[in-house]
Amino acid sequence: MSKIKAILLLFIVFISTVGLAFYFENSYRQLVQYFFKYFQGDKIKFMGKDFNLLSSPYLLISFGLFSVLFAFLLYGHSKLGRLFHLGLAVAIFLSTTFVTSYIDSNGFIIECTACQDGVRILSYNEINYDFHFITSLAVSLIPLVWIFFKKNILNH
C-alpha cells in the first residue's frame, strides 16, 4: 500500500472513530456510574441531572488517536490475529475501567468526612470520566505495543 493511501486510510479511521466516540460517550459515562454504584452499594448516590451538552475533547481525540495507533500496530497481522488482538483490547479496556472505577469509588467514600448516614452524594460531573477512558485505552494498547517492539526492535 502506498504511503498516501495509508495516511488517507488512517485519517478516515481517525475521523470515523471520533464520531463513534461522540456517539458512545454517554454510554461509557453510564457504565462508569454503574460500576460506582455496584462497588459501593448504597454508599454512593448521584444527584441532579446527567446532562452533558458537549462531549469532552480529550475523550474524542484520545479515542481517535488510539484507533489510528491500533490500526497501525495491527498492520501485518493475520485476520485471526487481528480479531484476537481486538478482543483482547476490548477485554483489557473493560477490565481496566472496572478496576479504575473501583479505586476511584473507594476514594470518594474514604474522603467523605461529612457524609450523612455514610452516603456520599455525587453530582454526575464529579467523576473524571476522561481519566477512566484514557487510562483504559492506554492499558489496552500495551500487548500490541509489546509485540511491535519485540518484533521490530529486539529482532534487529
N, C-alpha and C positions, 0 to 999 in steps of 0.2 A: 504494500500500500504506500502510495506516495505521501510525503510529509504534509502536503497541502490537504489531502483528503483526511489524513489522521487528525490534523489540527481542526479542520471543519467538523469532523465527527465528534471530537472531544468538546468543541464549542456547543454543538447541538445537545450533547449529553448534559453539559452544564446548564444550559437554558431549560431543558425539559425537566431536570431534577430540581431546579429551583422552583419551577411550577408545581411539582409534586410536593415539595416541602411546604409550599404555601397552602396547598390543599389539605395536607395531613397534619399540620401543626396543631390544630385544635384536638385531634385525636391523640396526639402524643401528650399534650397537656393533661387530658383526661386520664390517660394511662398512669402518668406520674401521680396525679391526685388519687387515683385508685390505690396505687401502691402505698401512698402515705396513710390512707385510711385503713388499708389492710394490715399494715405493720403495727399501727398504734391503736387500732380498735376504736374505742370511744374517746381516746385521749386527744384526738385532733378533729376539729370541726372547721369547715370552711364557711365563711360568712360573706355576704354580698353577692354580687352578680359576677359570673365568669365571663366578662366581656373583654375581648381582645380586638381592638379596632384594626391595628396594623400588625402584621407579622414581624417578628424580630429579624432584623437584617443579618445578625450573627448566625441565627439558625438557618436562614435561607442560603447564605453564602457558604457556610460550613458544609451543608449537605451537597451543594453543587461541587465544591472542591473535593469532597470525599468521593463523589461519584466519578469525577474525572480521574482522580488518582486510582480509584478502584478499577476502573476500566483500563487504565494504563497498565496496572500491575497484572490484570488478567490476560493481557495480550500474550499470545503464545501458549496458553494453556489449552488443553483439550476441552471439548464440550462438557464431558463428565467432570473434569477438574474445575471448570468454571461454575458448574452447578453446585459442586461440593463446597467451593470457597464462598459462594453466595449464601448457601445455607449456614455455613459456619459463621459468616459475618453477621447474619441476622440473629443467630443464636447468641453470639457474643454480645451483640448490641442490646438485645433484650435482657440478658443476664446482667450486663453492666448497669443498665437503667434500674434494674431490680435492686442491685447492691447499693448504688449511689442514692436511690430513694430511701432505702433502709437507713443508711448512715445519716442522711440529711434529716429524715423524720425524727430519728432519735436525738439529733442535735437540737431540733426545735423543742422537743419535750424536756431535754436536760436544761436548756437555758431558760425555761419557763419558771420564774420565781413567784410571780403574782397570778398564777392560774387559779381560776375558781373551780373548785372540786376536781382539780387535776386535769382540767380540759384546756388545751391550747387552742385558741381561736385564731385562725389564719385567714387573711384575705387571699384571694386566688393568685394575686400577683406577688405575694411574698416569697413564693418558691422561685428559685433561679432555674427555670426550665432550660435555658441555654447551656448552663453548666452540665446538666444531666445529659443533654443531647450531644454536645460536642465531646464530652468525655467518652460517651458510649461509642460515638463514631471513631474516635482516635483509637480506642482499645480494640475495636473490631477490625481495624486495619493491621494490627500487629502481626498476625500469621502471614498475610501476604507480603508485608514488608520484609519479614524474616526470610521467606522463601526467595524473594527477589535478591536480597543481599547475599544469601547463601549461594544462589545460582550464578549471579553476575560478579560479585566482588570476591568471594572466597575461592571460586574455581579458577580465577585468572591469575 
